[in-house]
Amino acid sequence: MPIDFAVAENSTFKLYIPIKVKTAAKAGDNVHEATLGFCGKKGKPFGEKIIIKFVVEKPNYEDFFKTALNLFQAQSVPELPLEDILTILKDVNNNAALAGQLIEKKKQKDN
C-alpha cells in the first residue's frame, strides 16, 4: 500500500486499510492470513510486515435484513427502495452507520 505522505523515521501513525473477503469464500474454522506491507513514493518497502489472521464466519442474514429494514423505516422522504438499501448494506459489510451515510448521499445525488 503506497504511503503518499511523509513519515519520520521510527514514528507511529494510524492507517485505515480496507480488507474485503471474496463472496465465494467458504465459511468455516480455517484460519486465513493476510500479509500487509508498505512502500514509499519510489516503491521502496519500509516498516515491518503486518500479518492479520482471520476466520470467515457464516453470515447472519436475519441481522442483515433487520438492519436493512430499520434503515428503510428510518428514512425521511424521499425514500430509497429496500433493494437499494440492501445493496448498500452488503457493500459496507452490514455497517449500519456507514450505510446510513451512503443512503443519504445517494438520496441527495438522485434529487
C-alpha positions in Angstrom: 0.0 0.0 0.0 1.6 3.2 -1.0 2.2 5.9 1.7 1.9 9.3 0.0 2.8 11.4 3.0 6.0 12.0 4.9 6.7 9.5 7.7 9.5 10.3 10.1 11.9 7.6 11.0 10.8 5.4 14.0 7.4 7.2 14.1 4.0 5.7 14.5 0.9 6.6 12.5 -2.7 5.2 12.0 -3.9 4.0 8.7 -7.2 2.5 7.7 -6.7 -0.5 5.4 -9.9 -1.9 3.9 -10.0 -5.6 3.5 -12.8 -7.4 1.7 -13.3 -11.1 1.8 -14.4 -12.6 -1.6 -18.1 -13.5 -1.7 -17.1 -17.0 -2.9 -15.1 -17.6 0.4 -16.3 -20.6 2.3 -17.3 -20.1 5.9 -15.6 -22.4 8.4 -13.0 -22.8 11.1 -10.0 -22.4 8.7 -7.6 -19.6 9.8 -6.5 -17.4 6.9 -3.7 -14.9 6.8 -3.3 -11.6 5.0 0.2 -10.1 4.9 0.4 -6.3 4.5 3.4 -4.3 3.6 4.2 -0.6 3.0 6.3 1.2 0.4 7.4 4.8 -0.1 6.8 7.1 -3.1 9.5 5.4 -5.1 8.2 1.9 -4.4 10.9 1.1 -1.7 9.4 -1.0 1.1 9.7 0.1 4.7 8.5 -0.9 8.1 7.5 -4.3 9.4 5.1 -6.6 7.6 1.7 -6.9 9.3 0.1 -10.3 9.4 -3.6 -10.5 10.0 -5.2 -13.8 10.8 -8.9 -14.2 10.3 -11.7 -16.7 10.1 -14.6 -16.4 7.6 -17.8 -16.6 9.5 -21.2 -17.7 8.2 -23.2 -14.5 7.5 -26.2 -13.8 9.9 -28.9 -13.0 7.3 -31.5 -12.4 10.0 -29.5 -9.5 11.5 -28.7 -8.2 8.0 -32.3 -8.0 6.9 -33.3 -6.5 10.3 -30.7 -3.8 9.8 -31.9 -3.1 6.3 -35.5 -2.9 7.4 -34.6 -0.5 10.2 -32.7 1.7 7.8 -35.6 1.6 5.4 -38.1 2.6 8.1 -35.9 5.4 9.5 -35.7 7.2 6.1 -37.1 10.6 5.5 -38.9 11.4 2.3 -37.9 10.7 -0.5 -37.2 7.1 0.3 -34.8 4.7 -1.3 -36.2 1.3 -2.3 -35.4 -1.5 0.1 -33.4 -3.2 -2.7 -31.1 -0.3 -2.9 -30.6 -0.3 0.9 -29.8 -4.0 0.8 -27.2 -3.4 -1.9 -25.6 -0.5 0.1 -25.6 -2.5 3.3 -24.0 -5.5 1.5 -21.3 -3.2 0.1 -20.4 -1.9 3.6 -20.4 -5.3 5.2 -23.6 -4.7 7.3 -22.2 -1.5 8.9 -25.4 0.4 9.7 -23.8 3.7 10.4 -21.8 3.8 7.2 -24.8 2.5 5.2 -26.9 5.3 6.7 -24.4 7.9 5.4 -24.3 6.4 2.0 -28.1 6.2 1.8 -28.3 9.9 2.5 -25.6 10.7 -0.1 -27.4 8.6 -2.7 -30.7 10.3 -2.0 -29.1 13.7 -2.4 -27.4 12.6 -5.6 -30.6 11.3 -7.0 -32.5 14.5 -6.3 
